[in-house]
Amino acid sequence: MEKAEIRTLIRAAFEGQGFAYAPYSRFHVGAALRAKDGRVFKGCNIENAGYTATNCAERTALFKAVSEGVREFDAIAIVGSKAGEKNTLVTGPCGVCRQALYEFGGPGLTVIMAKSEEDYIVTTLGKLLPYGFGPANLE
Ligand code: THU
């Protein structure tokens, strides 16, 4: 991916982060998932007083897209930080989100974990979830 495209996707992830509902952890996460047709779906984490009902930003973005008929993706950008603080670590997708993304993105999905528009790591879902279990296993 070109630098300009990466920056655009990171900016969208920060926009998603702006809507995070995280009164319990105060950790605000944003994600921007780019479909193969170029559309970008933004997501934020949505916490719950019952804790386990919390939804991560990545899955919010994914479920928005899939529920609108979009199933093919090429990249996702993720940002996360404690409310009002600058992040010192990149936010990698949790294990559940890696699995959920694998279903539609497969090992080739580009994953951008960003601290800012200039400071980020680019990797692939295949590297984050080696030997992932996916639709092919059930054929
Ligand atoms: N969180 C995400 O939204 N995505 C991740 O990949 C890591 C964790 C959220 C869940 C919870 O609302 C907060 O961050 C702290 O775990």
Backbone and ligand atoms as CSV (ligand in chain L), in Angstrom:
chain,resi,resn,atom,element,x,y,z
A,1,MET,N,N,0.841,-1.215,0.000
A,1,MET,CA,C,0.000,0.000,0.000
A,1,MET,C,C,0.860,1.243,0.000
A,2,GLU,N,N,0.407,2.273,-0.706
A,2,GLU,CA,C,1.168,3.530,-0.740
A,2,GLU,C,C,0.973,4.302,0.559
A,3,LYS,N,N,1.962,5.143,0.855
A,3,LYS,CA,C,1.915,5.929,2.096
A,3,LYS,C,C,0.637,6.753,2.214
A,4,ALA,N,N,0.235,7.358,1.115
A,4,ALA,CA,C,-0.948,8.233,1.162
A,4,ALA,C,C,-2.207,7.436,1.492
A,5,GLU,N,N,-2.281,6.223,0.949
A,5,GLU,CA,C,-3.449,5.362,1.229
A,5,GLU,C,C,-3.456,4.942,2.691
A,6,ILE,N,N,-2.266,4.642,3.201
A,6,ILE,CA,C,-2.140,4.230,4.600
A,6,ILE,C,C,-2.597,5.363,5.514
A,7,ARG,N,N,-2.117,6.556,5.208
A,7,ARG,CA,C,-2.495,7.734,6.027
A,7,ARG,C,C,-3.991,7.950,6.008
A,8,THR,N,N,-4.593,7.796,4.844
A,8,THR,CA,C,-6.044,8.011,4.721
A,8,THR,C,C,-6.804,7.018,5.586
A,9,LEU,N,N,-6.331,5.768,5.578
A,9,LEU,CA,C,-7.031,4.740,6.360
A,9,LEU,C,C,-6.814,4.974,7.867
A,10,ILE,N,N,-5.625,5.394,8.233
A,10,ILE,CA,C,-5.359,5.692,9.654
A,10,ILE,C,C,-6.244,6.861,10.106
A,11,ARG,N,N,-6.370,7.871,9.259
A,11,ARG,CA,C,-7.219,9.024,9.613
A,11,ARG,C,C,-8.660,8.559,9.853
A,12,ALA,N,N,-9.131,7.650,9.023
A,12,ALA,CA,C,-10.499,7.121,9.197
A,12,ALA,C,C,-10.612,6.348,10.513
A,13,ALA,N,N,-9.550,5.633,10.873
A,13,ALA,CA,C,-9.568,4.891,12.140
A,13,ALA,C,C,-9.654,5.866,13.316
A,14,PHE,N,N,-8.927,6.980,13.231
A,14,PHE,CA,C,-9.019,7.988,14.304
A,14,PHE,C,C,-10.432,8.575,14.365
A,15,GLU,N,N,-11.060,8.740,13.201
A,15,GLU,CA,C,-12.452,9.239,13.207
A,15,GLU,C,C,-13.357,8.252,13.931
A,16,GLY,N,N,-13.156,6.966,13.648
A,16,GLY,CA,C,-13.946,5.933,14.335
A,16,GLY,C,C,-13.702,5.978,15.842
A,17,GLN,N,N,-12.450,6.170,16.207
A,17,GLN,CA,C,-12.092,6.203,17.634
A,17,GLN,C,C,-12.859,7.302,18.374
A,18,GLY,N,N,-13.163,8.356,17.663
A,18,GLY,CA,C,-13.893,9.472,18.271
A,18,GLY,C,C,-15.253,9.081,18.818
A,19,PHE,N,N,-15.803,7.964,18.355
A,19,PHE,CA,C,-17.126,7.520,18.809
A,19,PHE,C,C,-17.040,6.397,19.844
A,20,ALA,N,N,-15.829,6.038,20.266
A,20,ALA,CA,C,-15.678,4.923,21.207
A,20,ALA,C,C,-16.552,5.131,22.439
A,21,TYR,N,N,-17.190,4.053,22.844
A,21,TYR,CA,C,-17.974,4.067,24.089
A,21,TYR,C,C,-17.231,3.135,25.043
A,22,ALA,N,N,-16.419,3.715,25.904
A,22,ALA,CA,C,-15.540,2.900,26.747
A,22,ALA,C,C,-15.457,3.471,28.166
A,23,PRO,N,N,-16.619,3.551,28.847
A,23,PRO,CA,C,-16.606,4.143,30.187
A,23,PRO,C,C,-15.910,3.265,31.225
A,24,TYR,N,N,-15.704,1.984,30.933
A,24,TYR,CA,C,-15.135,1.069,31.932
A,24,TYR,C,C,-13.621,0.972,31.820
A,25,SER,N,N,-13.124,0.766,30.627
A,25,SER,CA,C,-11.660,0.674,30.460
A,25,SER,C,C,-11.035,2.046,30.188
A,26,ARG,N,N,-11.833,2.969,29.683
A,26,ARG,CA,C,-11.338,4.275,29.210
A,26,ARG,C,C,-10.293,4.100,28.097
A,27,PHE,N,N,-10.263,2.927,27.488
A,27,PHE,CA,C,-9.351,2.680,26.366
A,27,PHE,C,C,-10.167,2.808,25.075
A,28,HIS,N,N,-9.848,3.821,24.301
A,28,HIS,CA,C,-10.644,4.129,23.115
A,28,HIS,C,C,-9.975,3.556,21.862
A,29,VAL,N,N,-10.727,2.763,21.125
A,29,VAL,CA,C,-10.180,2.106,19.933
A,29,VAL,C,C,-10.995,2.512,18.705
A,30,GLY,N,N,-10.284,2.699,17.615
A,30,GLY,CA,C,-10.941,2.986,16.333
A,30,GLY,C,C,-10.371,2.073,15.268
A,31,ALA,N,N,-11.218,1.707,14.323
A,31,ALA,CA,C,-10.761,0.865,13.208
A,31,ALA,C,C,-11.371,1.376,11.920
A,32,ALA,N,N,-10.643,1.196,10.833
A,32,ALA,CA,C,-11.178,1.529,9.508
A,32,ALA,C,C,-10.841,0.358,8.591
A,33,LEU,N,N,-11.885,-0.268,8.092
A,33,LEU,CA,C,-11.757,-1.467,7.266
A,33,LEU,C,C,-12.061,-1.089,5.820
A,34,ARG,N,N,-11.082,-1.337,4.948
A,34,ARG,CA,C,-11.280,-0.958,3.536
A,34,ARG,C,C,-11.704,-2.166,2.708
A,35,ALA,N,N,-12.838,-2.009,2.045
A,35,ALA,CA,C,-13.345,-3.073,1.178
A,35,ALA,C,C,-12.589,-3.045,-0.148
A,36,LYS,N,N,-12.640,-4.170,-0.862
A,36,LYS,CA,C,-11.927,-4.247,-2.153
A,36,LYS,C,C,-12.483,-3.248,-3.160
A,37,ASP,N,N,-13.754,-2.847,-2.966
A,37,ASP,CA,C,-14.326,-1.849,-3.887
A,37,ASP,C,C,-13.977,-0.418,-3.457
A,38,GLY,N,N,-13.166,-0.278,-2.417
A,38,GLY,CA,C,-12.692,1.043,-1.996
A,38,GLY,C,C,-13.476,1.664,-0.851
A,39,ARG,N,N,-14.639,1.108,-0.552
A,39,ARG,CA,C,-15.425,1.670,0.553
A,39,ARG,C,C,-14.731,1.437,1.886
A,40,VAL,N,N,-14.882,2.397,2.780
A,40,VAL,CA,C,-14.245,2.272,4.102
A,40,VAL,C,C,-15.324,2.242,5.179
A,41,PHE,N,N,-15.233,1.219,6.036
A,41,PHE,CA,C,-16.180,1.079,7.150
A,41,PHE,C,C,-15.434,1.357,8.437
A,42,LYS,N,N,-15.962,2.324,9.196
A,42,LYS,CA,C,-15.304,2.721,10.448
A,42,LYS,C,C,-15.974,2.043,11.622
A,43,GLY,N,N,-15.201,1.805,12.665
A,43,GLY,CA,C,-15.771,1.202,13.869
A,43,GLY,C,C,-15.093,1.721,15.121
A,44,CYS,N,N,-15.777,1.536,16.237
A,44,CYS,CA,C,-15.208,1.889,17.541
A,44,CYS,C,C,-15.541,0.760,18.511
A,45,ASN,N,N,-14.857,0.745,19.653
A,45,ASN,CA,C,-15.251,-0.239,20.661
A,45,ASN,C,C,-16.504,0.246,21.386
A,46,ILE,N,N,-17.330,-0.712,21.747
A,46,ILE,CA,C,-18.610,-0.414,22.399
A,46,ILE,C,C,-18.680,-1.301,23.641
A,47,GLU,N,N,-18.432,-0.690,24.792
A,47,GLU,CA,C,-18.398,-1.476,26.026
A,47,GLU,C,C,-19.790,-1.635,26.615
A,48,ASN,N,N,-19.839,-2.466,27.655
A,48,ASN,CA,C,-21.124,-2.796,28.260
A,48,ASN,C,C,-20.925,-3.025,29.751
A,49,ALA,N,N,-21.903,-2.622,30.532
A,49,ALA,CA,C,-21.827,-2.804,31.985
A,49,ALA,C,C,-21.664,-4.284,32.330
A,50,GLY,N,N,-22.149,-5.134,31.447
A,50,GLY,CA,C,-21.968,-6.579,31.639
A,50,GLY,C,C,-20.648,-7.076,31.061
A,51,TYR,N,N,-19.719,-6.179,30.816
A,51,TYR,CA,C,-18.358,-6.454,30.308
A,51,TYR,C,C,-18.281,-7.410,29.114
A,52,THR,N,N,-18.795,-8.651,29.259
A,52,THR,CA,C,-18.593,-9.617,28.170
A,52,THR,C,C,-19.338,-9.230,26.897
A,53,ALA,N,N,-20.312,-8.367,27.007
A,53,ALA,CA,C,-21.061,-7.948,25.811
A,53,ALA,C,C,-20.310,-6.867,25.030
A,54,THR,N,N,-19.129,-6.514,25.472
A,54,THR,CA,C,-18.311,-5.499,24.778
A,54,THR,C,C,-17.974,-5.943,23.355
A,55,ASN,N,N,-18.012,-5.004,22.441
A,55,ASN,CA,C,-17.596,-5.294,21.065
A,55,ASN,C,C,-16.385,-4.437,20.707
A,56,CYS,N,N,-15.380,-5.076,20.126
A,56,CYS,CA,C,-14.168,-4.354,19.723
A,56,CYS,C,C,-14.417,-3.514,18.473
A,57,ALA,N,N,-13.568,-2.526,18.297
A,57,ALA,CA,C,-13.680,-1.626,17.145
A,57,ALA,C,C,-13.589,-2.376,15.812
A,58,GLU,N,N,-12.686,-3.348,15.759
A,58,GLU,CA,C,-12.475,-4.078,14.504
A,58,GLU,C,C,-13.736,-4.842,14.103
A,59,ARG,N,N,-14.334,-5.492,15.101
A,59,ARG,CA,C,-15.551,-6.251,14.769
A,59,ARG,C,C,-16.733,-5.328,14.504
A,60,THR,N,N,-16.756,-4.179,15.143
A,60,THR,CA,C,-17.824,-3.219,14.816
A,60,THR,C,C,-17.734,-2.862,13.334
A,61,ALA,N,N,-16.526,-2.542,12.874
A,61,ALA,CA,C,-16.344,-2.175,11.460
A,61,ALA,C,C,-16.705,-3.349,10.552
A,62,LEU,N,N,-16.226,-4.535,10.939
A,62,LEU,CA,C,-16.478,-5.720,10.101
A,62,LEU,C,C,-17.976,-6.020,10.011
A,63,PHE,N,N,-18.649,-5.972,11.141
A,63,PHE,CA,C,-20.074,-6.327,11.144
A,63,PHE,C,C,-20.921,-5.270,10.430
A,64,LYS,N,N,-20.493,-4.022,10.511
A,64,LYS,CA,C,-21.198,-2.987,9.737
A,64,LYS,C,C,-21.135,-3.329,8.251
A,65,ALA,N,N,-19.933,-3.681,7.800
A,65,ALA,CA,C,-19.727,-3.955,6.373
A,65,ALA,C,C,-20.499,-5.198,5.935
A,66,VAL,N,N,-20.302,-6.290,6.666
A,66,VAL,CA,C,-20.920,-7.557,6.252
A,66,VAL,C,C,-22.447,-7.434,6.280
A,67,SER,N,N,-22.952,-6.695,7.245
A,67,SER,CA,C,-24.411,-6.544,7.348
A,67,SER,C,C,-24.975,-5.650,6.258
A,68,GLU,N,N,-24.076,-5.028,5.483
A,68,GLU,CA,C,-24.525,-4.247,4.329
A,68,GLU,C,C,-24.130,-4.925,3.024
A,69,GLY,N,N,-23.768,-6.203,3.123
A,69,GLY,CA,C,-23.512,-6.978,1.907
A,69,GLY,C,C,-22.087,-6.946,1.403
A,70,VAL,N,N,-21.173,-6.345,2.165
A,70,VAL,CA,C,-19.776,-6.239,1.728
A,70,VAL,C,C,-18.964,-7.311,2.447
A,71,ARG,N,N,-18.247,-8.121,1.667
A,71,ARG,CA,C,-17.551,-9.273,2.256
A,71,ARG,C,C,-16.088,-9.393,1.866
A,72,GLU,N,N,-15.630,-8.489,1.008
A,72,GLU,CA,C,-14.235,-8.602,0.560
A,72,GLU,C,C,-13.446,-7.372,0.979
A,73,PHE,N,N,-12.336,-7.615,1.668
A,73,PHE,CA,C,-11.571,-6.505,2.240
A,73,PHE,C,C,-10.100,-6.653,1.908
A,74,ASP,N,N,-9.411,-5.517,1.852
A,74,ASP,CA,C,-7.970,-5.627,1.619
A,74,ASP,C,C,-7.118,-5.023,2.714
A,75,ALA,N,N,-7.704,-4.177,3.574
A,75,ALA,CA,C,-6.862,-3.576,4.621
A,75,ALA,C,C,-7.700,-3.088,5.791
A,76,ILE,N,N,-7.058,-3.070,6.965
A,76,ILE,CA,C,-7.692,-2.476,8.145
A,76,ILE,C,C,-6.643,-1.675,8.893
A,77,ALA,N,N,-7.050,-0.508,9.374
A,77,ALA,CA,C,-6.172,0.300,10.234
A,77,ALA,C,C,-6.795,0.346,11.623
A,78,ILE,N,N,-5.941,0.272,12.642
A,78,ILE,CA,C,-6.403,0.226,14.031
A,78,ILE,C,C,-5.612,1.235,14.855
A,79,VAL,N,N,-6.338,2.003,15.676
A,79,VAL,CA,C,-5.680,2.921,16.616
A,79,VAL,C,C,-6.320,2.746,17.988
A,80,GLY,N,N,-5.548,2.942,19.033
A,80,GLY,CA,C,-6.114,2.813,20.374
A,80,GLY,C,C,-5.293,3.590,21.385
A,81,SER,N,N,-5.971,4.161,22.365
A,81,SER,CA,C,-5.264,4.847,23.447
A,81,SER,C,C,-6.212,5.094,24.602
A,82,LYS,N,N,-5.642,5.256,25.789
A,82,LYS,CA,C,-6.425,5.647,26.954
A,82,LYS,C,C,-6.980,7.039,26.695
A,83,ALA,N,N,-8.200,7.275,27.156
A,83,ALA,CA,C,-8.844,8.575,26.926
A,83,ALA,C,C,-7.905,9.717,27.311
A,84,GLY,N,N,-7.714,10.624,26.377
A,84,GLY,CA,C,-6.922,11.823,26.655
A,84,GLY,C,C,-5.423,11.623,26.719
A,85,GLU,N,N,-4.964,10.402,26.457
A,85,GLU,CA,C,-3.515,10.153,26.523
A,85,GLU,C,C,-2.962,9.807,25.145
A,86,LYS,N,N,-1.661,10.003,25.000
A,86,LYS,CA,C,-1.007,9.593,23.759
A,86,LYS,C,C,-0.611,8.128,23.904
A,87,ASN,N,N,-0.770,7.358,22.834
A,87,ASN,CA,C,-0.448,5.941,22.982
A,87,ASN,C,C,1.054,5.690,22.858
A,88,THR,N,N,1.530,4.778,23.694
A,88,THR,CA,C,2.951,4.429,23.630
A,88,THR,C,C,3.143,3.118,22.876
A,89,LEU,N,N,2.101,2.298,22.857
A,89,LEU,CA,C,2.159,1.017,22.155
A,89,LEU,C,C,1.175,1.044,20.993
A,90,VAL,N,N,1.436,0.260,19.976
A,90,VAL,CA,C,0.408,0.105,18.947
A,90,VAL,C,C,-0.668,-0.840,19.509
A,91,THR,N,N,-1.866,-0.719,18.993
A,91,THR,CA,C,-2.947,-1.608,19.405
A,91,THR,C,C,-3.117,-2.677,18.332
A,92,GLY,N,N,-2.783,-3.898,18.698
A,92,GLY,CA,C,-2.980,-5.014,17.776
A,92,GLY,C,C,-4.377,-5.577,17.977
A,93,PRO,N,N,-4.961,-6.150,16.940
A,93,PRO,CA,C,-6.299,-6.731,17.093
A,93,PRO,C,C,-6.276,-7.902,18.072
A,94,CYS,N,N,-7.280,-8.007,18.916
A,94,CYS,CA,C,-7.348,-9.110,19.876
A,94,CYS,C,C,-7.561,-10.430,19.128
A,95,GLY,N,N,-7.427,-11.523,19.829
A,95,GLY,CA,C,-7.526,-12.838,19.196
A,95,GLY,C,C,-8.877,-13.086,18.536
A,96,VAL,N,N,-9.926,-12.643,19.193
A,96,VAL,CA,C,-11.271,-12.852,18.627
A,96,VAL,C,C,-11.412,-12.067,17.324
A,97,CYS,N,N,-10.901,-10.845,17.317
A,97,CYS,CA,C,-10.995,-10.029,16.094
A,97,CYS,C,C,-10.137,-10.614,14.969
A,98,ARG,N,N,-8.984,-11.152,15.309
A,98,ARG,CA,C,-8.148,-11.791,14.276
A,98,ARG,C,C,-8.941,-12.907,13.600
A,99,GLN,N,N,-9.603,-13.718,14.416
A,99,GLN,CA,C,-10.388,-14.828,13.875
A,99,GLN,C,C,-11.553,-14.303,13.035
A,100,ALA,N,N,-12.249,-13.291,13.540
A,100,ALA,CA,C,-13.411,-12.746,12.815
A,100,ALA,C,C,-12.974,-12.169,11.472
A,101,LEU,N,N,-11.842,-11.463,11.465
A,101,LEU,CA,C,-11.352,-10.864,10.222
A,101,LEU,C,C,-10.886,-11.925,9.243
A,102,TYR,N,N,-10.320,-13.018,9.765
A,102,TYR,CA,C,-9.781,-14.096,8.925
A,102,TYR,C,C,-10.857,-14.682,8.024
A,103,GLU,N,N,-12.068,-14.730,8.536
A,103,GLU,CA,C,-13.198,-15.290,7.790
A,103,GLU,C,C,-13.393,-14.582,6.448
A,104,PHE,N,N,-13.186,-13.263,6.444
A,104,PHE,CA,C,-13.462,-12.469,5.234
A,104,PHE,C,C,-12.197,-11.912,4.592
A,105,GLY,N,N,-11.173,-11.626,5.396
A,105,GLY,CA,C,-9.964,-11.023,4.839
A,105,GLY,C,C,-8.923,-12.051,4.450
A,106,GLY,N,N,-8.944,-13.189,5.147
A,106,GLY,CA,C,-7.938,-14.219,4.887
A,106,GLY,C,C,-6.547,-13.752,5.279
A,107,PRO,N,N,-5.536,-14.591,5.033
A,107,PRO,CA,C,-4.177,-14.263,5.484
A,107,PRO,C,C,-3.589,-13.028,4.802
A,108,GLY,N,N,-4.125,-12.666,3.654
A,108,GLY,CA,C,-3.549,-11.553,2.897
A,108,GLY,C,C,-4.015,-10.175,3.343
A,109,LEU,N,N,-4.968,-10.111,4.249
A,109,LEU,CA,C,-5.465,-8.799,4.691
A,109,LEU,C,C,-4.317,-7.969,5.275
A,110,THR,N,N,-4.156,-6.754,4.791
A,110,THR,CA,C,-3.139,-5.853,5.343
A,110,THR,C,C,-3.646,-5.278,6.661
A,111,VAL,N,N,-2.824,-5.360,7.698
A,111,VAL,CA,C,-3.204,-4.825,9.010
A,111,VAL,C,C,-2.236,-3.705,9.374
A,112,ILE,N,N,-2.800,-2.521,9.584
A,112,ILE,CA,C,-1.991,-1.347,9.939
A,112,ILE,C,C,-2.301,-0.997,11.393
A,113,MET,N,N,-1.283,-1.056,12.230
A,113,MET,CA,C,-1.465,-0.731,13.646
A,113,MET,C,C,-0.736,0.583,13.875
A,114,ALA,N,N,-1.501,1.627,14.189
A,114,ALA,CA,C,-0.923,2.973,14.140
A,114,ALA,C,C,-0.955,3.701,15.476
A,115,LYS,N,N,0.124,4.448,15.724
A,115,LYS,CA,C,0.130,5.387,16.847
A,115,LYS,C,C,-0.281,6.774,16.335
A,116,SER,N,N,0.079,7.041,15.097
A,116,SER,CA,C,-0.271,8.317,14.461
A,116,SER,C,C,-0.239,8.078,12.953
A,117,GLU,N,N,-0.505,9.120,12.184
A,117,GLU,CA,C,-0.489,8.962,10.722
A,117,GLU,C,C,0.929,8.711,10.201
A,118,GLU,N,N,1.915,9.018,11.032
A,118,GLU,CA,C,3.321,8.841,10.600
A,118,GLU,C,C,3.998,7.648,11.261
A,119,ASP,N,N,3.413,7.163,12.337
A,119,ASP,CA,C,4.086,6.137,13.145
A,119,ASP,C,C,3.188,4.899,13.201
A,120,TYR,N,N,3.541,3.900,12.419
A,120,TYR,CA,C,2.665,2.734,12.324
A,120,TYR,C,C,3.448,1.490,11.914
A,121,ILE,N,N,2.811,0.343,12.120
A,121,ILE,CA,C,3.372,-0.943,11.689
A,121,ILE,C,C,2.416,-1.518,10.647
A,122,VAL,N,N,2.968,-1.991,9.556
A,122,VAL,CA,C,2.140,-2.649,8.536
A,122,VAL,C,C,2.493,-4.129,8.518
A,123,THR,N,N,1.498,-4.974,8.658
A,123,THR,CA,C,1.731,-6.407,8.604
A,123,THR,C,C,0.542,-7.063,7.897
A,124,THR,N,N,0.447,-8.364,8.014
A,124,THR,CA,C,-0.696,-9.050,7.399
A,124,THR,C,C,-1.384,-9.910,8.451
A,125,LEU,N,N,-2.614,-10.240,8.169
A,125,LEU,CA,C,-3.364,-11.079,9.104
A,125,LEU,C,C,-2.735,-12.469,9.189
A,126,GLY,N,N,-2.158,-12.922,8.085
A,126,GLY,CA,C,-1.497,-14.230,8.096
A,126,GLY,C,C,-0.332,-14.282,9.083
A,127,LYS,N,N,0.325,-13.138,9.260
A,127,LYS,CA,C,1.444,-13.093,10.227
A,127,LYS,C,C,0.920,-13.010,11.650
A,128,LEU,N,N,-0.230,-12.378,11.814
A,128,LEU,CA,C,-0.799,-12.235,13.161
A,128,LEU,C,C,-1.573,-13.477,13.590
A,129,LEU,N,N,-1.992,-14.258,12.600
A,129,LEU,CA,C,-2.766,-15.473,12.903
A,129,LEU,C,C,-2.276,-16.600,11.994
A,130,PRO,N,N,-1.063,-17.109,12.286
A,130,PRO,CA,C,-0.515,-18.161,11.416
A,130,PRO,C,C,-1.345,-19.433,11.498
A,131,TYR,N,N,-1.406,-20.144,10.386
A,131,TYR,CA,C,-2.199,-21.379,10.306
A,131,TYR,C,C,-3.638,-21.136,10.747
A,132,GLY,N,N,-4.170,-19.980,10.391
A,132,GLY,CA,C,-5.531,-19.626,10.804
A,132,GLY,C,C,-6.555,-20.624,10.301
A,133,PHE,N,N,-7.568,-20.779,11.084
A,133,PHE,CA,C,-8.660,-21.676,10.703
A,133,PHE,C,C,-9.708,-20.855,9.969
A,134,GLY,N,N,-10.019,-21.272,8.745
A,134,GLY,CA,C,-10.934,-20.459,7.940
A,134,GLY,C,C,-11.866,-21.316,7.110
A,135,PRO,N,N,-12.627,-20.650,6.235
A,135,PRO,CA,C,-13.608,-21.342,5.412
A,135,PRO,C,C,-13.017,-22.535,4.643
A,136,ALA,N,N,-11.766,-22.412,4.200
A,136,ALA,CA,C,-11.141,-23.491,3.422
A,136,ALA,C,C,-11.059,-24.789,4.209
A,137,ASN,N,N,-10.914,-24.663,5.517
A,137,ASN,CA,C,-10.814,-25.874,6.354
A,137,ASN,C,C,-12.101,-26.693,6.354
A,138,LEU,N,N,-13.198,-26.062,6.024
A,138,LEU,CA,C,-14.487,-26.754,6.096
A,138,LEU,C,C,-15.000,-27.186,4.726
A,139,GLU,N,N,-14.152,-26.981,3.694
A,139,GLU,CA,C,-14.595,-27.372,2.341
A,139,GLU,C,C,-14.575,-28.873,2.183
L,1,THU,N1,N,-10.373,-3.375,22.188
L,1,THU,C1,C,-10.691,-3.195,20.883
L,1,THU,O1,O,-11.670,-2.499,20.554
L,1,THU,N2,N,-9.907,-3.788,19.949
L,1,THU,C2,C,-8.807,-4.537,20.229
L,1,THU,O2,O,-8.284,-5.184,19.352
L,1,THU,C3,C,-8.276,-4.546,21.592
L,1,THU,C4,C,-9.280,-4.211,22.642
L,1,THU,C5,C,-11.219,-2.726,23.208
L,1,THU,C6,C,-12.095,-3.675,23.984
L,1,THU,C7,C,-12.318,-2.887,25.252
L,1,THU,O3,O,-13.414,-1.996,25.062
L,1,THU,C8,C,-11.058,-2.051,25.412
L,1,THU,O4,O,-10.415,-2.072,24.149
L,1,THU,C9,C,-10.110,-2.577,26.464
L,1,THU,O5,O,-9.864,-3.937,26.284
